[in-house]
Amino acid sequence: MPNYQIYSSTIINYSARENRRIDMVIGIGYGDDIKRARDLIHQVLETEATVLKDPAPTVMLLELGASSVDFAVRPWVRTVDYWSTRAALPEAIKLAFDKDGISIPYPQQDIHLFQEGTA
């Protein structure tokens, strides 16, 4: 970033604020139950003591990705709890998904090889 942009722009120190939002993207398989996955994410957020009730966490369908159905998961926490909660939530969500049979896919590609002279 050029110095003139630093001197002429407003700099926001998010760690100086009392509360901070965690932004995560959690993907599930196309064959999984979207409503059940959303409910499980909400349950995890409700049981995590460091997640604030106000403002309420947001869980919304973000996009239909190439390999997964992606949710935006956005809970609010006190700034002092940011990193510990940011580390704990993905693990808790994965464990809840595993227990309920919801898959977290990984990128896959199908490659079709054809020999010359065959179709």
Secondary structure, DSSP 8 states (H G I E B T S, - for coil): --HHHHHHS----GGGSSEEE--EEEEE-TTS-HHHHHHHHHHHHHH-TTB-SSS--EEEEEEE-SS-EEEEEE-EEEGGGHHHHHHHHHHHHHHHHHHHT--------------TT--
